[in-house]
Amino acid sequence: MIMASIKNRSIKGRALTAIVLCSGLLSGCGVTRPGNDLAVVAQDDGSEQNSTPSSGALPPSLGDLESFAPDDSDTSAKELARLQQVKQAALEYGLQGGLAHGIAQIDGIVRSNADYLTRTYDFGALMIDGPYGSKILPPVIVESDKIYDQVNADTLVIADHSYEILTPAAFAPIQPLWQTYLIMPWVAPATPDLKDFPDKAIEHKTWDAALKKGYEIGEEQAFADFQINLNRLNRQFIGMVRWSQLVAKGEATVPLVTAEMKPVVGGGDKVTIDEGKVEIVGNAELLPRVN
């Protein structure tokens, strides 16, 4: 089985696994998880089940990149010193292709589970209702366990548990969306310059090896980027859930908000009727309590 097929299955499978693991992570934080209705659209059977973007196009596979050859009749011999130039061009070409292909495979998994993700990451249920129809994003609280911090050779700080407000509450016109974090557009690889394509047998060997290596690196980079974005999404969502849980236990406060309504504001060239001003004058705080 060719390497492209193996890597294709690996990327799609790992993306789906990451989403499944996140559902367990959210459940462990007290978040109600939807039914077990993940759409598993990429079976690990070696077959290609690509997700077609709205444009109908798909990024090239490794085989597509390997089969591409320039229509150039000038095949004069090159010096062996060109090998590094050929290798670098193939590596970059393969990396761009692998990155695009990996992103497209992950995008297929994500979009196929869009309904599940929308129900799981329901930021709307966490938003705070403010005066005059305003909406407030809750603070994001991060949690650490088993802290071991050696300040210097003479000082060691050990703690069982800690909470920290990572992001304070803030007004937001709309709720956050998981799509902002997980939808990643792919970009087709740029065709290398004709002078960078191999001519002699040794250059072809160098080209093929570098192309495969770059493609693998690109696919791995696609998954790494997806994992980073998924971690950011979980940090935001779980951090807001954690704040609401601490408030319910009396271990955190809510933001202090003031509201002022003026019947008429202005004069001369501009007059505003029933102007409301809403302001966060006190951020949420953690309360020291010992259970």
C-alpha positions, 0 to 999 in steps of 0.5 A: 500500500502506498505511503499516501494512503497510509498517511491519509488514513492516519491523518483522518483517523487521528483527527476523529480520535482527537474529537472523540477524546475531547468529548470525554474531556468535556464530560469530565469537567461536568459538561453535558455531552450530546448523544453518541452520534459522531459521524464516522465518515472515514473508515480505516479501510485504505480507501480514499473518502475525501471531503470536497470543499465548496469549490469542488476542488481537492488538494493534490495527493503525493502521487499527483505531485510525483507524477507532475513533470514540466513540459520542457525540452531543454534537458541539458546536464546539470552539475551535481552542485545542483542537488541541494537546490533540487532537494530544497525545491522538492522538499518545499513542494512536498511540504506544501502539498502534504499540508494542503492534503492533511488539512483537507482530510481533517476538514472532512472529519470536522465538517462531517461532525458539525452538528455534534460539535455545535451541540458540544461547544454551546457557548451560547448557554454560557453567555451572561445576560447583561442590561439592555440586551447586552451579552458578556463572555464569561471569564476563562479559568485555567486549573492546575494540579500537583504543582511543583515549582522550584523557585531556586536552590533553597525554595520549593513551592508545592501545591495540590491545586490552583485556579487562575483567571486567564481571560477576564469577562468582556462584552461580545456582540455574538457568542464564540463559534467552534468553526473559528477554531477548527475550520482551516482553509487549505492552499494549493502548493505552488509549482516549483520553477522549471529550473528546479526540476531534476534532469539527471538520474541522481537528481530524480532520486534526490527529488523523489526522496525529498518530495516524500519527506516534505509531504510527510512533514506537511501532513504532520504539520496539518495535524499539529496545527489542528491539535493546537486549535482544538486545544485552544477551543477546549481551553476557552470553553472548559475555562468558561464552564469552570467559572460557572461551576466555581460561582455555583459553589461560592468560590468565584464572583460574577462581574460587576456591571453598571447600567445607565439610561439617558432619555436624550443625549446630545444636541445641535447636529446630533441627538440620541434618544434613550441611550443606554451605557453598560460598563463592567466596573469589577471583574470576576474574582476567585474567592479563597475558601477551604472545603 
